[in-house]
Amino acid sequence: MREHHVDVAIIGSGTAGMSAYRAALAHSPRVLAIEGGPYGTTCARVGCMPSKLLIAAAEAAHAVAEAGRFGVYIDRPARIDGAAVMARVRSERDRFVGFVTEAVQAWAPEHRLQGWARFTAPQTLEVKGHDGELHRVHAARIVIATGSEPHIEPAWSAALGDRLIRNDELFDWRTLPQAVLVLGTGVIALELAQALHRLGVRVRVLGRSQRVGPLTDPALQALARELFSSELALSLNQATPHLRREGDEVLLELDGRVERFDFALAAAGRHPLLAGLGLEHSGLPLQADGRLPFDPHTGQVGNSPVFIAGDANGERELLHEAADEGRIAGDNAGRWPDVRVRPRRAPLAIVFSDPQMAIAGRSHAELQAAGTPFLAGQVSFADQGRSRVMGVNRGALHIYAEVGSGRLLGAEMLGPRAEHLAHLLAWSVQRGDTVQQMLDSPFYHPVIEEGLRTALRLLQRDLRMGPPPVERCLDCGPGA
């Protein structure tokens, strides 16, 4: 067994692991990054980027299908070439993965070890290398950045075998199938289900509860159910679906009818990839759900010299959060025992569905749970000027401000270009802007952001801190 003595060992080289490596290296050259799987982040390989490539193809198909509403008519029926769609997805996906792989391969060879790591004692890891060689790593500090994996019910696997797939397998398809059953109604499920539907795949979406997407505001949840069910075949409150396999088909029995699909896609969320790490030998405290308790401002697990970052901690499973957490954990592992508290950015989460969904700052549920006194400003996009011009006038925006100070606390939205509005709102939350300060900022005309101004004006009125002078385009609707 080969022995290694290092200051910092990092388990995982995804987004969080790469950030942790760079941060730890600033304090010591004795850093070892251990990776069990192939190089390339979840985002680049099976997450953000390939899903957006599929969505981009779906948006092109949808634009053609909807062109007639603008008086633009396609002389020939549009044809979707599934093989060409998936070829571009794989090609561009591999390009993004290549950038990540090149970055890791540029690290010093003595800083890289490919193999599966597990604790055998506190601060001691055993790694089975890909070449079969065993390694023992003695690390003064350790960063756990092992990522996450899709949640799959054992009953689904037992019933469906290889007809049950994860998004990992989906992006390796050579062409598009005829029909797919999507298990889940969260972010991944909605993005992929809608994209496949718009690319001509027959899709049904099964949800365990009434929830559709991540929004927590009850009014927006109801609107999300209404809007997505108008396009997708949604079956909610299906906690125990009747699934079976017949040959190479997945059969779903629902309301006395049987539907057949080529595949079932497991998209019911993800959980931290901690199994197999031998945490029972680590000396670390474990929560009842098997997760590690940690400080989000330091990454530290308890008072130990072990830190955790990225999807492995199960807190905010997003690339930019993983990068921040990796930097915080790696820096503190490098400077141990001088652990520093680091501020976190305002929360920001986006769903690339149509209409898009987003949460910026604190959610409606978080504010209620904390007992924070707040009021909401609301606007519908149904009559918002620029949204109607573009034919995307669906959804609504709710913004939340603190009673007394008028400080913006957060927002939830379902509507056009939510990814851009959400950034503006997250920046305002992080700066501590008040509603008045936001209203004092410029708003161009005609833009979707004018809908935000409408919500801000209504909120300012209800806060009894205004209202400011009203300037309104009389020709552009109530959300102008």
TAVENSUL-V607996 format. One record per residue. N is the residue number from 0. SS is DSSP state (H for helix, E for strand, - for the rest). PSI is psi in whole degrees, 0 to 359 (999 if undefined). Layout:
n=N ss=SS psi=PSI
n=N ss=SS psi=PSI
//
This chain:
n=0 ss=- psi=130
n=1 ss=E psi=134
n=2 ss=E psi=140
n=3 ss=E psi=134
n=4 ss=E psi=114
n=5 ss=E psi=161
n=6 ss=E psi=318
n=7 ss=E psi=125
n=8 ss=E psi=133
n=9 ss=E psi=121
n=10 ss=E psi=107
n=11 ss=- psi=137
n=12 ss=- psi=39
n=13 ss=- psi=205
n=14 ss=H psi=312
n=15 ss=H psi=317
n=16 ss=H psi=320
n=17 ss=H psi=318
n=18 ss=H psi=319
n=19 ss=H psi=320
n=20 ss=H psi=311
n=21 ss=H psi=321
n=22 ss=H psi=319
n=23 ss=H psi=325
n=24 ss=H psi=338
n=25 ss=- psi=344
n=26 ss=- psi=335
n=27 ss=- psi=143
n=28 ss=- psi=352
n=29 ss=- psi=72
n=30 ss=E psi=138
n=31 ss=E psi=123
n=32 ss=E psi=124
n=33 ss=E psi=126
n=34 ss=E psi=123
n=35 ss=- psi=324
n=36 ss=- psi=195
n=37 ss=- psi=154
n=38 ss=- psi=152
n=39 ss=- psi=127
n=40 ss=- psi=161
n=41 ss=H psi=318
n=42 ss=H psi=309
n=43 ss=H psi=322
n=44 ss=H psi=313
n=45 ss=H psi=10
n=46 ss=- psi=248
n=47 ss=H psi=307
n=48 ss=H psi=309
n=49 ss=H psi=327
n=50 ss=H psi=322
n=51 ss=H psi=331
n=52 ss=H psi=318
n=53 ss=H psi=318
n=54 ss=H psi=321
n=55 ss=H psi=319
n=56 ss=H psi=319
n=57 ss=H psi=322
n=58 ss=H psi=322
n=59 ss=H psi=316
n=60 ss=H psi=319
n=61 ss=H psi=322
n=62 ss=H psi=320
n=63 ss=H psi=316
n=64 ss=H psi=329
n=65 ss=H psi=0
n=66 ss=H psi=328
n=67 ss=H psi=331
n=68 ss=H psi=342
n=69 ss=H psi=7
n=70 ss=- psi=16
n=71 ss=- psi=119
n=72 ss=- psi=134
n=73 ss=- psi=125
n=74 ss=- psi=326
n=75 ss=- psi=149
n=76 ss=- psi=138
n=77 ss=- psi=142
n=78 ss=- psi=126
n=79 ss=- psi=117
n=80 ss=- psi=99
n=81 ss=H psi=321
n=82 ss=H psi=320
n=83 ss=H psi=321
n=84 ss=H psi=309
n=85 ss=H psi=332
n=86 ss=H psi=317
n=87 ss=H psi=318
n=88 ss=H psi=312
n=89 ss=H psi=318
n=90 ss=H psi=311
n=91 ss=H psi=323
n=92 ss=H psi=313
n=93 ss=H psi=328
n=94 ss=H psi=314
n=95 ss=H psi=317
n=96 ss=H psi=322
n=97 ss=H psi=321
n=98 ss=H psi=317
n=99 ss=H psi=314
n=100 ss=H psi=317
n=101 ss=H psi=322
n=102 ss=H psi=316
n=103 ss=H psi=319
n=104 ss=H psi=340
n=105 ss=- psi=348
n=106 ss=- psi=155
n=107 ss=- psi=136
n=108 ss=H psi=324
n=109 ss=H psi=352
n=110 ss=H psi=1
n=111 ss=E psi=137
n=112 ss=E psi=118
n=113 ss=E psi=120
n=114 ss=E psi=170
n=115 ss=E psi=126
n=116 ss=E psi=146
n=117 ss=E psi=147
n=118 ss=E psi=137
n=119 ss=E psi=344
n=120 ss=E psi=165
n=121 ss=- psi=130
n=122 ss=- psi=19
n=123 ss=E psi=128
n=124 ss=E psi=145
n=125 ss=E psi=130
n=126 ss=E psi=124
n=127 ss=E psi=107
n=128 ss=E psi=158
n=129 ss=- psi=338
n=130 ss=- psi=6
n=131 ss=- psi=349
n=132 ss=- psi=143
n=133 ss=E psi=141
n=134 ss=E psi=142
n=135 ss=E psi=124
n=136 ss=E psi=119
n=137 ss=E psi=113
n=138 ss=E psi=128
n=139 ss=E psi=326
n=140 ss=E psi=153
n=141 ss=E psi=138
n=142 ss=E psi=124
n=143 ss=E psi=116
n=144 ss=- psi=55
n=145 ss=- psi=356
n=146 ss=- psi=204
n=147 ss=E psi=172
n=148 ss=E psi=156
n=149 ss=E psi=144
n=150 ss=- psi=127
n=151 ss=- psi=123
n=152 ss=- psi=132
n=153 ss=H psi=325
n=154 ss=H psi=326
n=155 ss=H psi=313
n=156 ss=H psi=316
n=157 ss=H psi=322
n=158 ss=H psi=327
n=159 ss=H psi=343
n=160 ss=H psi=227
n=161 ss=H psi=4
n=162 ss=H psi=351
n=163 ss=E psi=120
n=164 ss=E psi=161
n=165 ss=- psi=171
n=166 ss=H psi=339
n=167 ss=H psi=313
n=168 ss=H psi=328
n=169 ss=H psi=318
n=170 ss=- psi=357
n=171 ss=- psi=3
n=172 ss=- psi=143
n=173 ss=- psi=337
n=174 ss=- psi=176
n=175 ss=- psi=139
n=176 ss=- psi=177
n=177 ss=- psi=322
n=178 ss=E psi=140
n=179 ss=E psi=133
n=180 ss=E psi=123
n=181 ss=E psi=121
n=182 ss=E psi=100
n=183 ss=- psi=155
n=184 ss=- psi=26
n=185 ss=- psi=199
n=186 ss=H psi=304
n=187 ss=H psi=317
n=188 ss=H psi=312
n=189 ss=H psi=317
n=190 ss=H psi=310
n=191 ss=H psi=322
n=192 ss=H psi=314
n=193 ss=H psi=320
n=194 ss=H psi=314
n=195 ss=H psi=317
n=196 ss=H psi=315
n=197 ss=H psi=346
n=198 ss=- psi=13
n=199 ss=- psi=7
n=200 ss=- psi=134
n=201 ss=E psi=125
n=202 ss=E psi=138
n=203 ss=E psi=140
n=204 ss=E psi=125
n=205 ss=E psi=131
n=206 ss=- psi=145
n=207 ss=- psi=327
n=208 ss=- psi=199
n=209 ss=- psi=352
n=210 ss=- psi=138
n=211 ss=- psi=105
n=212 ss=- psi=182
n=213 ss=- psi=354
n=214 ss=- psi=141
n=215 ss=- psi=346
n=216 ss=- psi=120
n=217 ss=H psi=320
n=218 ss=H psi=321
n=219 ss=H psi=327
n=220 ss=H psi=315
n=221 ss=H psi=319
n=222 ss=H psi=322
n=223 ss=H psi=316
n=224 ss=H psi=317
n=225 ss=H psi=312
n=226 ss=H psi=316
n=227 ss=H psi=329
n=228 ss=H psi=342
n=229 ss=- psi=343
n=230 ss=- psi=319
n=231 ss=- psi=152
n=232 ss=E psi=98
n=233 ss=E psi=129
n=234 ss=E psi=108
n=235 ss=- psi=170
n=236 ss=- psi=40
n=237 ss=- psi=72
n=238 ss=- psi=328
n=239 ss=- psi=75
n=240 ss=- psi=148
n=241 ss=E psi=100
n=242 ss=E psi=142
n=243 ss=E psi=168
n=244 ss=E psi=141
n=245 ss=E psi=105
n=246 ss=- psi=235
n=247 ss=- psi=23
n=248 ss=E psi=150
n=249 ss=E psi=128
n=250 ss=E psi=131
n=251 ss=E psi=124
n=252 ss=E psi=118
n=253 ss=E psi=123
n=254 ss=- psi=41
n=255 ss=- psi=3
n=256 ss=E psi=157
n=257 ss=E psi=126
n=258 ss=E psi=145
n=259 ss=E psi=140
n=260 ss=E psi=156
n=261 ss=- psi=323
n=262 ss=E psi=158
n=263 ss=E psi=129
n=264 ss=E psi=117
n=265 ss=E psi=107
n=266 ss=- psi=45
n=267 ss=- psi=39
n=268 ss=- psi=175
n=269 ss=E psi=159
n=270 ss=E psi=156
n=271 ss=E psi=139
n=272 ss=- psi=84
n=273 ss=- psi=344
n=274 ss=- psi=139
n=275 ss=- psi=356
n=276 ss=- psi=351
n=277 ss=- psi=39
n=278 ss=H psi=338
n=279 ss=H psi=342
n=280 ss=H psi=0
n=281 ss=- psi=343
n=282 ss=- psi=8
n=283 ss=- psi=150
n=284 ss=- psi=143
n=285 ss=- psi=140
n=286 ss=- psi=169
n=287 ss=- psi=330
n=288 ss=- psi=8
n=289 ss=- psi=359
n=290 ss=- psi=166
n=291 ss=- psi=127
n=292 ss=- psi=136
n=293 ss=E psi=163
n=294 ss=- psi=116
n=295 ss=- psi=345
n=296 ss=- psi=352
n=297 ss=- psi=338
n=298 ss=- psi=358
n=299 ss=E psi=137
n=300 ss=E psi=110
n=301 ss=- psi=227
n=302 ss=- psi=19
n=303 ss=- psi=169
n=304 ss=- psi=26
n=305 ss=E psi=138
n=306 ss=E psi=157
n=307 ss=E psi=144
n=308 ss=- psi=154
n=309 ss=H psi=201
n=310 ss=H psi=337
n=311 ss=H psi=334
n=312 ss=H psi=350
n=313 ss=- psi=16
n=314 ss=- psi=294
n=315 ss=- psi=99
n=316 ss=- psi=70
n=317 ss=- psi=147
n=318 ss=H psi=312
n=319 ss=H psi=329
n=320 ss=H psi=320
n=321 ss=H psi=319
n=322 ss=H psi=316
n=323 ss=H psi=314
n=324 ss=H psi=322
n=325 ss=H psi=318
n=326 ss=H psi=316
n=327 ss=H psi=312
n=328 ss=H psi=317
n=329 ss=H psi=320
n=330 ss=H psi=316
n=331 ss=H psi=326
n=332 ss=H psi=322
n=333 ss=H psi=323
n=334 ss=H psi=0
n=335 ss=- psi=138
n=336 ss=- psi=11
n=337 ss=- psi=72
n=338 ss=- psi=128
n=339 ss=- psi=141
n=340 ss=- psi=127
n=341 ss=- psi=138
n=342 ss=- psi=150
n=343 ss=- psi=151
n=344 ss=- psi=162
n=345 ss=- psi=137
n=346 ss=- psi=143
n=347 ss=E psi=121
n=348 ss=E psi=137
n=349 ss=E psi=140
n=350 ss=E psi=125
n=351 ss=- psi=49
n=352 ss=- psi=186
n=353 ss=- psi=109
n=354 ss=- psi=156
n=355 ss=E psi=157
n=356 ss=E psi=150
n=357 ss=E psi=151
n=358 ss=E psi=124
n=359 ss=E psi=131
n=360 ss=E psi=212
n=361 ss=- psi=141
n=362 ss=- psi=167
n=363 ss=H psi=315
n=364 ss=H psi=319
n=365 ss=H psi=318
n=366 ss=H psi=319
n=367 ss=H psi=317
n=368 ss=H psi=326
n=369 ss=H psi=351
n=370 ss=- psi=24
n=371 ss=- psi=127
n=372 ss=- psi=116
n=373 ss=E psi=160
n=374 ss=E psi=158
n=375 ss=E psi=138
n=376 ss=E psi=136
n=377 ss=E psi=147
n=378 ss=E psi=140
n=379 ss=E psi=143
n=380 ss=- psi=359
n=381 ss=- psi=322
n=382 ss=- psi=15
n=383 ss=- psi=131
n=384 ss=H psi=298
n=385 ss=H psi=326
n=386 ss=H psi=319
n=387 ss=H psi=321
n=388 ss=H psi=317
n=389 ss=H psi=355
n=390 ss=- psi=29
n=391 ss=- psi=32
n=392 ss=- psi=72
n=393 ss=- psi=142
n=394 ss=- psi=188
n=395 ss=E psi=161
n=396 ss=E psi=130
n=397 ss=E psi=126
n=398 ss=E psi=144
n=399 ss=E psi=131
n=400 ss=E psi=151
n=401 ss=E psi=132
n=402 ss=- psi=134
n=403 ss=- psi=301
n=404 ss=- psi=335
n=405 ss=- psi=14
n=406 ss=E psi=135
n=407 ss=E psi=131
n=408 ss=E psi=327
n=409 ss=E psi=181
n=410 ss=E psi=151
n=411 ss=E psi=144
n=412 ss=E psi=152
n=413 ss=E psi=106
n=414 ss=E psi=187
n=415 ss=- psi=141
n=416 ss=- psi=33
n=417 ss=H psi=331
n=418 ss=H psi=326
n=419 ss=H psi=316
n=420 ss=H psi=319
n=421 ss=H psi=322
n=422 ss=H psi=314
n=423 ss=H psi=317
n=424 ss=H psi=321
n=425 ss=H psi=320
n=426 ss=H psi=318
n=427 ss=H psi=319
n=428 ss=H psi=315
n=429 ss=H psi=324
n=430 ss=H psi=341
n=431 ss=- psi=28
n=432 ss=- psi=146
n=433 ss=E psi=166
n=434 ss=H psi=320
n=435 ss=H psi=318
n=436 ss=H psi=324
n=437 ss=H psi=320
n=438 ss=H psi=334
n=439 ss=- psi=351
n=440 ss=- psi=158
n=441 ss=- psi=143
n=442 ss=- psi=122
n=443 ss=- psi=168
n=444 ss=- psi=135
n=445 ss=- psi=128
n=446 ss=- psi=160
n=447 ss=- psi=330
n=448 ss=H psi=342
n=449 ss=H psi=334
n=450 ss=H psi=322
n=451 ss=H psi=318
n=452 ss=H psi=320
n=453 ss=H psi=314
n=454 ss=H psi=321
n=455 ss=H psi=319
n=456 ss=H psi=317
n=457 ss=H psi=321
n=458 ss=H psi=319
n=459 ss=H psi=321
n=460 ss=H psi=314
n=461 ss=H psi=331
n=462 ss=- psi=348
n=463 ss=- psi=40
n=464 ss=- psi=22
n=465 ss=- psi=219
n=466 ss=- psi=163
n=467 ss=- psi=169
n=468 ss=- psi=135
n=469 ss=- psi=125
n=470 ss=- psi=120
n=471 ss=- psi=138
n=472 ss=- psi=116
n=473 ss=- psi=345
n=474 ss=- psi=1
n=475 ss=- psi=5
n=476 ss=- psi=168
n=477 ss=- psi=339
n=478 ss=- psi=12
n=479 ss=- psi=999
//
